[in-house]
Amino acid sequence: MSCPTESEIAVTDSYSTSLVTGIGVATKPKRVLVADDQQDVLHAIALLLKLEGFESQTVMHPAAVIEALGASGFDLLIMDLNYTLDTTSGTEGLDLISSIRKINTAVPVLVITAWGTIELAVEALQRGASDFIQKPWTNSQLIQKSRDLITRAEQARRARVELEEEQQESVEIQRKLLSLNLPAQHGITVSGDCRSMRYVGGDYCHLTTLTPSKFSVSIADVAGKGVPGALLTASLRGLEKSIVTHDVHPQQLCSSLNEALAEIMPIGKFVSFFFAVIDAESRNLSYSNAGHNPPILVRADGTALELRIGGGVLGLFSDWTYEQTQLKLESGDRLVLYTDGITEAESRHNEEFGIERVKEIMVHHRTAQAEDIQRSLMQAVTQHCEERFHDDATVVVIAVQ
């Protein structure tokens, strides 16, 4: 294996360290971990890096690489693929790359080996390497690739930080959209919670005071997660707010929303939606359902009813029509609205939580307050899926005293 000598290193390249130390401003040198089974290679690379303004640490075994990465932060890993003298297959290095990516997905990995082939390079990249060069290297190539990889990694890190900040801001916006605060009215209380699969999600629920004794409640699931889903959710909220009046009828609201959403909804996207108006004084509940999960009403005697009514999802066809029905709420009733993130939450054995478990929890806690029932249900779902939500999960519980 051919390596440059110290004199060659000293005279071959003369690079500005501005990318490492900053232009005119001294900053902390970038740290590079170098792994190879030959001491002369380690010495040569370490010297080259030092001359170019880097700090380096050298190791000779795969296990030492894992240990070093776990113990300290590095901006780059330069590594060989072979660590046993009679081995040239690259298997050791490929396995090492896979192990590294299990514990550190951010550090760039520059593979450098004397036994390189196109096939080996491709597999190294597939395993998680960032770039690949062959021995003997040129100083300019090694330094330039090192700088490029570190720069790209820093740019990616900054982009991740900016994205996380934007997502956190989106969370605050969505929390305001998920309006669940409503004073108790004539012995009726409401409590809700939403768990997003990502920072922002496609679930939506909203409470609106219509008159001193009447309010509306809506819950929806937008087909689309993350920022796109949140944008559609915001559109739904704006449309609902503009249409709802003190004498709103659920059937008319669903039709109006469907017509408006059909004009702006991307192809293949839709919204499942449930809307109800509750008169707390007369205890009358009127509602319509646009393809959403049927709410569950539990009576004081433990009877559990699914409030099923026809109606297609919103946003697909503008001429779809919707039904409306009503019922009388009774003292001791508990009503739960939910999205499919609740019933479809899966255990590690791929078993869904299911609607029957929702009913069981509602029946078991039917004498509890709305907030306590909501917490018990969400806790049961969270334990069932071990906090591995694959979809947004929203619950709204309405309790009649």
Stockholm file with secondary structure:
# STOCKHOLM 1.0

chainA/1-401         MSCPTESEIAVTDSYSTSLVTGIGVATKPKRVLVADDQQDVLHAIALLLKLEGFESQTVMHPAAVIEALGASGFDLLIMDLNYTLDTTSGTEGLDLISSIRKINTAVPVLVITAWGTIELAVEALQRGASDFIQKPWTNSQLIQKSRDLITRAEQARRARVELEEEQQESVEIQRKLLSLNLPAQHGITVSGDCRSMRYVGGDYCHLTTLTPSKFSVSIADVAGKGVPGALLTASLRGLEKSIVTHDVHPQQLCSSLNEALAEIMPIGKFVSFFFAVIDAESRNLSYSNAGHNPPILVRADGTALELRIGGGVLGLFSDWTYEQTQLKLESGDRLVLYTDGITEAESRHNEEFGIERVKEIMVHHRTAQAEDIQRSLMQAVTQHCEERFHDDATVVVIAVQ
#=GR chainA/1-401 SS CCCCCHHHHHHHCCCCCHHHHCSSSCCCCCEEEEECSCHHHHHHHHHHHHHTTCEEEEESSHHHHHHHHHHSCCSEEEECSCCSTTCCSCHHHHHHHHHHHHHCSSSCEEEEESSCCHHHHHHHHHHTCSEEEESSCCHHHHHHHHHHHHHHHHHHHHHHHHHHHHHHHHHHHHHHHSBCCCCCBTTEEEEEEEECSSSSCSEEEEEEEEETTEEEEEEEEESCCHHHHHHHHHHHHHHHHHHCCTTCCHHHHHHHHHHHHHHHCCTTCCEEEEEEEEETTTTEEEEEEEBCCCCEEECTTSCEEECCCCCCCBTSCTTCCCCCEEEECCTTCEEEEECHHHHTCBCTTSCBCHHHHHHHHHHHTTTSCHHHHHHHHHHHHHHHHTTCCSSCEEEEEEEEC
#=GC SS_cons         CCCCCHHHHHHHCCCCCHHHHCSSSCCCCCEEEEECSCHHHHHHHHHHHHHTTCEEEEESSHHHHHHHHHHSCCSEEEECSCCSTTCCSCHHHHHHHHHHHHHCSSSCEEEEESSCCHHHHHHHHHHTCSEEEESSCCHHHHHHHHHHHHHHHHHHHHHHHHHHHHHHHHHHHHHHHSBCCCCCBTTEEEEEEEECSSSSCSEEEEEEEEETTEEEEEEEEESCCHHHHHHHHHHHHHHHHHHCCTTCCHHHHHHHHHHHHHHHCCTTCCEEEEEEEEETTTTEEEEEEEBCCCCEEECTTSCEEECCCCCCCBTSCTTCCCCCEEEECCTTCEEEEECHHHHTCBCTTSCBCHHHHHHHHHHHTTTSCHHHHHHHHHHHHHHHHTTCCSSCEEEEEEEEC
//
